Amino acid sequence: MEKIVEQGLLYDFYGELLTEHQRRIYEDMVLNDLSPSEIAKEQGISRQSVHDLKKRCDRILEEYESKLQLVAKFMKIREMVHELDQMADTCARTRDMTLIDEIRSLSGQITAAL
């Protein structure tokens, strides 16, 4: 997965667990694509502090993911839903009862994952 997409997903799932200051810096750098210099000037801190804080936030968010696996579960469910969509399209064309059973099985797995 592309690093910026991964950072965005981690932030979406765990960002509320950061302090307000961490969230503000992280959002400016990752989501708003501001440079460390711009953020440092705006926040009244050093460029190095911005860089260090961003790295610390990355590490914190990755630790939450390693423990909770919410992003991994989300990605797996999204993949399964995509597979269901493809099966449903095929089923609509062929009326294949075996495929209908596979769809039911996969939807059961998704429900169990929630």
PyMOL commands that place a pseudoatom at each C-alpha (Angstrom):
pseudoatom trace, name=CA, resn=MET, resi=1, chain=A, elem=C, hetatm=0, pos=[0.000, 0.000, 0.000]
pseudoatom trace, name=CA, resn=GLU, resi=2, chain=A, elem=C, hetatm=0, pos=[1.291, 3.472, -0.822]
pseudoatom trace, name=CA, resn=LYS, resi=3, chain=A, elem=C, hetatm=0, pos=[2.735, 5.181, 2.277]
pseudoatom trace, name=CA, resn=ILE, resi=4, chain=A, elem=C, hetatm=0, pos=[0.511, 8.280, 2.104]
pseudoatom trace, name=CA, resn=VAL, resi=5, chain=A, elem=C, hetatm=0, pos=[-2.622, 6.126, 1.755]
pseudoatom trace, name=CA, resn=GLU, resi=6, chain=A, elem=C, hetatm=0, pos=[-1.496, 3.985, 4.677]
pseudoatom trace, name=CA, resn=GLN, resi=7, chain=A, elem=C, hetatm=0, pos=[-0.859, 7.073, 6.815]
pseudoatom trace, name=CA, resn=GLY, resi=8, chain=A, elem=C, hetatm=0, pos=[-4.303, 8.413, 5.945]
pseudoatom trace, name=CA, resn=LEU, resi=9, chain=A, elem=C, hetatm=0, pos=[-6.007, 5.147, 6.870]
pseudoatom trace, name=CA, resn=LEU, resi=10, chain=A, elem=C, hetatm=0, pos=[-4.095, 4.855, 10.124]
pseudoatom trace, name=CA, resn=TYR, resi=11, chain=A, elem=C, hetatm=0, pos=[-5.042, 8.425, 10.957]
pseudoatom trace, name=CA, resn=ASP, resi=12, chain=A, elem=C, hetatm=0, pos=[-8.696, 7.814, 10.044]
pseudoatom trace, name=CA, resn=PHE, resi=13, chain=A, elem=C, hetatm=0, pos=[-8.866, 4.854, 12.417]
pseudoatom trace, name=CA, resn=TYR, resi=14, chain=A, elem=C, hetatm=0, pos=[-6.646, 6.008, 15.275]
pseudoatom trace, name=CA, resn=GLY, resi=15, chain=A, elem=C, hetatm=0, pos=[-6.168, 9.769, 14.910]
pseudoatom trace, name=CA, resn=GLU, resi=16, chain=A, elem=C, hetatm=0, pos=[-8.596, 10.576, 17.715]
pseudoatom trace, name=CA, resn=LEU, resi=17, chain=A, elem=C, hetatm=0, pos=[-6.241, 8.784, 20.099]
pseudoatom trace, name=CA, resn=LEU, resi=18, chain=A, elem=C, hetatm=0, pos=[-3.518, 11.376, 19.485]
pseudoatom trace, name=CA, resn=THR, resi=19, chain=A, elem=C, hetatm=0, pos=[-3.356, 14.583, 21.490]
pseudoatom trace, name=CA, resn=GLU, resi=20, chain=A, elem=C, hetatm=0, pos=[-4.879, 17.679, 19.922]
pseudoatom trace, name=CA, resn=HIS, resi=21, chain=A, elem=C, hetatm=0, pos=[-1.392, 19.115, 19.283]
pseudoatom trace, name=CA, resn=GLN, resi=22, chain=A, elem=C, hetatm=0, pos=[-0.240, 15.881, 17.636]
pseudoatom trace, name=CA, resn=ARG, resi=23, chain=A, elem=C, hetatm=0, pos=[-3.384, 15.768, 15.493]
pseudoatom trace, name=CA, resn=ARG, resi=24, chain=A, elem=C, hetatm=0, pos=[-2.964, 19.371, 14.346]
pseudoatom trace, name=CA, resn=ILE, resi=25, chain=A, elem=C, hetatm=0, pos=[0.681, 18.877, 13.298]
pseudoatom trace, name=CA, resn=TYR, resi=26, chain=A, elem=C, hetatm=0, pos=[0.021, 15.481, 11.718]
pseudoatom trace, name=CA, resn=GLU, resi=27, chain=A, elem=C, hetatm=0, pos=[-2.992, 16.729, 9.761]
pseudoatom trace, name=CA, resn=ASP, resi=28, chain=A, elem=C, hetatm=0, pos=[-1.066, 19.725, 8.469]
pseudoatom trace, name=CA, resn=MET, resi=29, chain=A, elem=C, hetatm=0, pos=[1.866, 17.606, 7.345]
pseudoatom trace, name=CA, resn=VAL, resi=30, chain=A, elem=C, hetatm=0, pos=[0.147, 14.453, 6.047]
pseudoatom trace, name=CA, resn=LEU, resi=31, chain=A, elem=C, hetatm=0, pos=[-3.358, 15.501, 5.069]
pseudoatom trace, name=CA, resn=ASN, resi=32, chain=A, elem=C, hetatm=0, pos=[-2.821, 19.160, 4.149]
pseudoatom trace, name=CA, resn=ASP, resi=33, chain=A, elem=C, hetatm=0, pos=[0.638, 18.560, 2.643]
pseudoatom trace, name=CA, resn=LEU, resi=34, chain=A, elem=C, hetatm=0, pos=[2.277, 21.520, 4.379]
pseudoatom trace, name=CA, resn=SER, resi=35, chain=A, elem=C, hetatm=0, pos=[6.049, 21.567, 4.720]
pseudoatom trace, name=CA, resn=PRO, resi=36, chain=A, elem=C, hetatm=0, pos=[7.725, 21.255, 8.121]
pseudoatom trace, name=CA, resn=SER, resi=37, chain=A, elem=C, hetatm=0, pos=[8.909, 24.857, 7.703]
pseudoatom trace, name=CA, resn=GLU, resi=38, chain=A, elem=C, hetatm=0, pos=[5.372, 26.134, 7.121]
pseudoatom trace, name=CA, resn=ILE, resi=39, chain=A, elem=C, hetatm=0, pos=[4.044, 24.209, 10.103]
pseudoatom trace, name=CA, resn=ALA, resi=40, chain=A, elem=C, hetatm=0, pos=[6.930, 25.296, 12.342]
pseudoatom trace, name=CA, resn=LYS, resi=41, chain=A, elem=C, hetatm=0, pos=[6.334, 28.940, 11.511]
pseudoatom trace, name=CA, resn=GLU, resi=42, chain=A, elem=C, hetatm=0, pos=[2.576, 28.629, 12.046]
pseudoatom trace, name=CA, resn=GLN, resi=43, chain=A, elem=C, hetatm=0, pos=[2.928, 26.736, 15.351]
pseudoatom trace, name=CA, resn=GLY, resi=44, chain=A, elem=C, hetatm=0, pos=[5.920, 28.649, 16.711]
pseudoatom trace, name=CA, resn=ILE, resi=45, chain=A, elem=C, hetatm=0, pos=[8.122, 25.572, 17.024]
pseudoatom trace, name=CA, resn=SER, resi=46, chain=A, elem=C, hetatm=0, pos=[11.261, 24.366, 15.280]
pseudoatom trace, name=CA, resn=ARG, resi=47, chain=A, elem=C, hetatm=0, pos=[11.269, 22.504, 11.987]
pseudoatom trace, name=CA, resn=GLN, resi=48, chain=A, elem=C, hetatm=0, pos=[13.029, 19.618, 13.743]
pseudoatom trace, name=CA, resn=SER, resi=49, chain=A, elem=C, hetatm=0, pos=[10.240, 19.460, 16.330]
pseudoatom trace, name=CA, resn=VAL, resi=50, chain=A, elem=C, hetatm=0, pos=[7.680, 19.137, 13.537]
pseudoatom trace, name=CA, resn=HIS, resi=51, chain=A, elem=C, hetatm=0, pos=[9.679, 16.356, 11.908]
pseudoatom trace, name=CA, resn=ASP, resi=52, chain=A, elem=C, hetatm=0, pos=[10.159, 14.525, 15.232]
pseudoatom trace, name=CA, resn=LEU, resi=53, chain=A, elem=C, hetatm=0, pos=[6.486, 14.848, 16.145]
pseudoatom trace, name=CA, resn=LYS, resi=54, chain=A, elem=C, hetatm=0, pos=[5.385, 13.483, 12.778]
pseudoatom trace, name=CA, resn=LYS, resi=55, chain=A, elem=C, hetatm=0, pos=[7.708, 10.471, 13.165]
pseudoatom trace, name=CA, resn=ARG, resi=56, chain=A, elem=C, hetatm=0, pos=[6.435, 9.910, 16.713]
pseudoatom trace, name=CA, resn=CYS, resi=57, chain=A, elem=C, hetatm=0, pos=[2.820, 10.042, 15.504]
pseudoatom trace, name=CA, resn=ASP, resi=58, chain=A, elem=C, hetatm=0, pos=[3.599, 7.564, 12.716]
pseudoatom trace, name=CA, resn=ARG, resi=59, chain=A, elem=C, hetatm=0, pos=[5.086, 5.199, 15.290]
pseudoatom trace, name=CA, resn=ILE, resi=60, chain=A, elem=C, hetatm=0, pos=[2.119, 5.623, 17.664]
pseudoatom trace, name=CA, resn=LEU, resi=61, chain=A, elem=C, hetatm=0, pos=[-0.433, 4.996, 14.900]
pseudoatom trace, name=CA, resn=GLU, resi=62, chain=A, elem=C, hetatm=0, pos=[1.490, 1.935, 13.686]
pseudoatom trace, name=CA, resn=GLU, resi=63, chain=A, elem=C, hetatm=0, pos=[1.613, 0.560, 17.240]
pseudoatom trace, name=CA, resn=TYR, resi=64, chain=A, elem=C, hetatm=0, pos=[-2.160, 0.924, 17.558]
pseudoatom trace, name=CA, resn=GLU, resi=65, chain=A, elem=C, hetatm=0, pos=[-2.578, -0.937, 14.280]
pseudoatom trace, name=CA, resn=SER, resi=66, chain=A, elem=C, hetatm=0, pos=[-0.210, -3.721, 15.315]
pseudoatom trace, name=CA, resn=LYS, resi=67, chain=A, elem=C, hetatm=0, pos=[-2.309, -4.269, 18.451]
pseudoatom trace, name=CA, resn=LEU, resi=68, chain=A, elem=C, hetatm=0, pos=[-5.830, -3.697, 17.129]
pseudoatom trace, name=CA, resn=GLN, resi=69, chain=A, elem=C, hetatm=0, pos=[-5.559, -4.601, 13.412]
pseudoatom trace, name=CA, resn=LEU, resi=70, chain=A, elem=C, hetatm=0, pos=[-8.542, -2.394, 12.497]
pseudoatom trace, name=CA, resn=VAL, resi=71, chain=A, elem=C, hetatm=0, pos=[-7.065, -1.212, 9.190]
pseudoatom trace, name=CA, resn=ALA, resi=72, chain=A, elem=C, hetatm=0, pos=[-6.131, -4.773, 8.207]
pseudoatom trace, name=CA, resn=LYS, resi=73, chain=A, elem=C, hetatm=0, pos=[-9.678, -5.958, 8.995]
pseudoatom trace, name=CA, resn=PHE, resi=74, chain=A, elem=C, hetatm=0, pos=[-11.142, -3.042, 7.046]
pseudoatom trace, name=CA, resn=MET, resi=75, chain=A, elem=C, hetatm=0, pos=[-8.971, -3.824, 4.009]
pseudoatom trace, name=CA, resn=LYS, resi=76, chain=A, elem=C, hetatm=0, pos=[-9.906, -7.515, 4.159]
pseudoatom trace, name=CA, resn=ILE, resi=77, chain=A, elem=C, hetatm=0, pos=[-13.616, -6.701, 4.372]
pseudoatom trace, name=CA, resn=ARG, resi=78, chain=A, elem=C, hetatm=0, pos=[-13.307, -4.230, 1.502]
pseudoatom trace, name=CA, resn=GLU, resi=79, chain=A, elem=C, hetatm=0, pos=[-11.623, -6.915, -0.605]
pseudoatom trace, name=CA, resn=MET, resi=80, chain=A, elem=C, hetatm=0, pos=[-14.367, -9.401, 0.258]
pseudoatom trace, name=CA, resn=VAL, resi=81, chain=A, elem=C, hetatm=0, pos=[-17.115, -6.923, -0.656]
pseudoatom trace, name=CA, resn=HIS, resi=82, chain=A, elem=C, hetatm=0, pos=[-15.409, -6.313, -4.012]
pseudoatom trace, name=CA, resn=GLU, resi=83, chain=A, elem=C, hetatm=0, pos=[-15.343, -10.067, -4.570]
pseudoatom trace, name=CA, resn=LEU, resi=84, chain=A, elem=C, hetatm=0, pos=[-19.046, -10.238, -3.676]
pseudoatom trace, name=CA, resn=ASP, resi=85, chain=A, elem=C, hetatm=0, pos=[-19.836, -7.544, -6.228]
pseudoatom trace, name=CA, resn=GLN, resi=86, chain=A, elem=C, hetatm=0, pos=[-18.041, -9.498, -8.938]
pseudoatom trace, name=CA, resn=MET, resi=87, chain=A, elem=C, hetatm=0, pos=[-19.841, -12.710, -7.975]
pseudoatom trace, name=CA, resn=ALA, resi=88, chain=A, elem=C, hetatm=0, pos=[-23.207, -10.962, -7.972]
pseudoatom trace, name=CA, resn=ASP, resi=89, chain=A, elem=C, hetatm=0, pos=[-22.568, -9.613, -11.477]
pseudoatom trace, name=CA, resn=THR, resi=90, chain=A, elem=C, hetatm=0, pos=[-21.712, -13.106, -12.706]
pseudoatom trace, name=CA, resn=CYS, resi=91, chain=A, elem=C, hetatm=0, pos=[-24.662, -14.608, -10.868]
pseudoatom trace, name=CA, resn=ALA, resi=92, chain=A, elem=C, hetatm=0, pos=[-27.058, -12.105, -12.422]
pseudoatom trace, name=CA, resn=ARG, resi=93, chain=A, elem=C, hetatm=0, pos=[-25.905, -13.223, -15.867]
pseudoatom trace, name=CA, resn=THR, resi=94, chain=A, elem=C, hetatm=0, pos=[-25.678, -16.978, -15.296]
pseudoatom trace, name=CA, resn=ARG, resi=95, chain=A, elem=C, hetatm=0, pos=[-28.123, -17.762, -12.474]
pseudoatom trace, name=CA, resn=ASP, resi=96, chain=A, elem=C, hetatm=0, pos=[-25.449, -20.133, -11.111]
pseudoatom trace, name=CA, resn=MET, resi=97, chain=A, elem=C, hetatm=0, pos=[-26.716, -21.622, -7.810]
pseudoatom trace, name=CA, resn=THR, resi=98, chain=A, elem=C, hetatm=0, pos=[-23.186, -22.655, -6.778]
pseudoatom trace, name=CA, resn=LEU, resi=99, chain=A, elem=C, hetatm=0, pos=[-22.148, -19.031, -7.059]
pseudoatom trace, name=CA, resn=ILE, resi=100, chain=A, elem=C, hetatm=0, pos=[-25.118, -17.995, -4.944]
pseudoatom trace, name=CA, resn=ASP, resi=101, chain=A, elem=C, hetatm=0, pos=[-23.897, -20.384, -2.230]
pseudoatom trace, name=CA, resn=GLU, resi=102, chain=A, elem=C, hetatm=0, pos=[-20.410, -18.842, -2.460]
pseudoatom trace, name=CA, resn=ILE, resi=103, chain=A, elem=C, hetatm=0, pos=[-21.937, -15.373, -2.106]
pseudoatom trace, name=CA, resn=ARG, resi=104, chain=A, elem=C, hetatm=0, pos=[-23.814, -16.462, 1.003]
pseudoatom trace, name=CA, resn=SER, resi=105, chain=A, elem=C, hetatm=0, pos=[-20.628, -17.976, 2.442]
pseudoatom trace, name=CA, resn=LEU, resi=106, chain=A, elem=C, hetatm=0, pos=[-18.601, -14.842, 1.778]
pseudoatom trace, name=CA, resn=SER, resi=107, chain=A, elem=C, hetatm=0, pos=[-21.298, -12.576, 3.209]
pseudoatom trace, name=CA, resn=GLY, resi=108, chain=A, elem=C, hetatm=0, pos=[-21.280, -14.760, 6.332]
pseudoatom trace, name=CA, resn=GLN, resi=109, chain=A, elem=C, hetatm=0, pos=[-17.518, -14.298, 6.638]
pseudoatom trace, name=CA, resn=ILE, resi=110, chain=A, elem=C, hetatm=0, pos=[-17.922, -10.535, 6.355]
pseudoatom trace, name=CA, resn=THR, resi=111, chain=A, elem=C, hetatm=0, pos=[-20.620, -10.521, 9.028]
pseudoatom trace, name=CA, resn=ALA, resi=112, chain=A, elem=C, hetatm=0, pos=[-18.417, -12.643, 11.313]
pseudoatom trace, name=CA, resn=ALA, resi=113, chain=A, elem=C, hetatm=0, pos=[-15.486, -10.239, 10.801]
pseudoatom trace, name=CA, resn=LEU, resi=114, chain=A, elem=C, hetatm=0, pos=[-17.555, -7.317, 12.054]
for i in range(1, 114): cmd.bond("trace and resi %d" % i, "trace and resi %d" % (i + 1))
show_as sticks, trace
zoom trace
